[in-house]
């Protein structure tokens, strides 16, 4: 049997084992709370190379610290192979394995829906093998001069609009707000693919208000976020939903409109997942990593 043929067989066997390992780790840990993932290549003393996978609940393109905010890691169960080549060769092999999985793997679509999938050597920079376009984090509420709780009458209107969204879009599992956000994500995807929205809504702006109110209501009910009015002044203030400790805010109505107009990716579920317990990592005043969702 020729050398090249042996190498191809070994490479195929290694990739199949690698693919199986990824499947097992994702099945074990799940991706619901994961915002981004990173594969790290390491070497031990006996020419064995191994890869660790971490899932994180934040992602900052300008700062590699995001890899330390872990939802899960596989350090106890890394993927290991023997390889006699140098580090550059091994990095190339594993990079190609990851890219192949992103194209054909069983969880390829789920991974590509995350903010990013990175690849790094133990002491090297992170290479972003895949990144979701237009993914932005919430803004610090402290950056706005005008911050006030929402008027009670407007809050009642938000609740009534949310109820209408449940009915008109036939959202089920209404007490399970994570499921509701999943359904909203799917309904938006359908509209973006050309599916008509209910006749109860006149235009896409009406639909954005409906989804935005229900999306914000999920934060309000399950995570105890607060409905607020924020802006430069009272006249220009916009509706937002603010984290319990008022570190972050999201503008759900304009956010939904930007998605429906194609200005942002449909990442409403991703944003929901990444903002769980986000107050545990408050923003510094000089933090440049955060940008507005509007």
Secondary structure by P-SEA (a helix, b strand, c coil): ccaaaaaaaaaaaaaaaaaaaaaaaaaacccccccbbbbbbbbccccbbbbbbbbbccccccccccccccccccccbbbbbbbcccaaaaaaaaaaaaaaaaccccaaaaaaaccbbbbbcccbbbbccccccbbbbbcccccccccccccaaaaaaaaaaaaaaaaccccccccaaaaaaaaaaaaaaaaaaccccccccccaaaaaaaaaaaaaaaaacccbbbbbbbccccccccccccccccccccaaaaaaaaaaacccccaaaaaaaaaccccccccccccccccccc
